[in-house]
Amino acid sequence: MKPVVWSQAAKRDTNEAAHWYANQGGLPLGERFLTQVEAALDHISAHPQTGSTRYGMLLKIDELRFWPVNDFPYLVFYVERPARVDVWRVLHTQRDVPTWIGKSG
């Protein structure tokens, strides 16, 4: 398993989504979202090559992959490095992914 390193943008994405779910459906829903994101990260850490490269090909970032968050319409975007996995973003599936991947602020 490789350690997972979160970008500031990925942390912000995840926190904003968790707050939204907690506000809409109660704290347990927000917590369940976080649990599912952690499960996705556990999978990515153990099996980084299994993520889809679809957006990586589209954006011409060969190493960019994504893995879905179970039960929620979110995707975890990441890049595998030799000693770690860098998580770039955690985005809703309805986002304009090519635009949002490049946003950091």
N, C-alpha and C positions, 0 to 999 in steps of 0.2 A: 504494500500500500504506500502511496506517495502522500506526503502532507499536502493539504489544500491551503492555498494562500488567497485570501479575499482582497479584491481591489476595493477602494473606497466606494466606487460606483455600485459594485455588487452588494456591499453592505447597505448602502442607502436604498437600493432597489428592494432588497429583502425586507428591511425595516418598514418602508412605506407600504408595501403590500400587506405585511402582517398587521400593521395598524389599520389599514383599510378593512381587512377581513374582521378584525376584532370590533371595529366600529359598526360594521354591517351585520355581523352574526354573533357577536359576543366574544369574550376573551378565549373560550375554548377553540373557536374557529381560527383565530389568529395563531394560537399555539399549535394547532394541528397543521397549519400552513408551514410554520417553522420546523416542525417535526418532519414534514415531507421534504422540505428543502434539505435538511440534514441527511435524510435517507438518500436523496439524490447525490449529495456530496460524498457519502460513504461509497456509493456505487462507483462514482467517478474516480475516487481515490484508489479503489481496488481494480477498476477496469477502465482506465482512461481512453483506451482505443475504441471502446464501443459506442461512443457518441457520434452523432451524425456530423458529416462535414459539409452538408448542403449549403449553409450560409458561408462557410469558409471558402468554398469554391466560388460562390456568387461575389464575395467581397475580395477574392484573390488573397486570402489569408490562409494559406495551406493548412496550418496547424490548428485553426479555430474549429472547435466542435461544440455541440450542445447536447444536453440530456434533459428530458422532460421531468417536471415535478409531478409525481403521482397525485391524482385527484384535484389538481389545480391547473389552470391554463397558463402555466409559466414554464420557461425554458432557462436552464443554467448554461451560460456560454463560458467556455474555458479553453485554455491552451495547456497541453502537456509539455513540461520541461523535463530535462534529465533527472532532476532530483525532487520535483514538486509539480503540482498542478495549480496554475494561476486561474482563478475565477474572475472573469472580466465583468459579466453582467448577469442579472436574473430578471428576465423580461417577460411581460405578458405576451401571449401568442398573437394578440391583435396589434401589437406595436409595429411600427415600421422598423424592423430589425436593422437593416443597413444603416439607417440614420442614427438609431439609438446606440448601436455598437460603438460608434465614434464619439458619442457624448460622454464627457467625464465630469462636467460641472453642472 
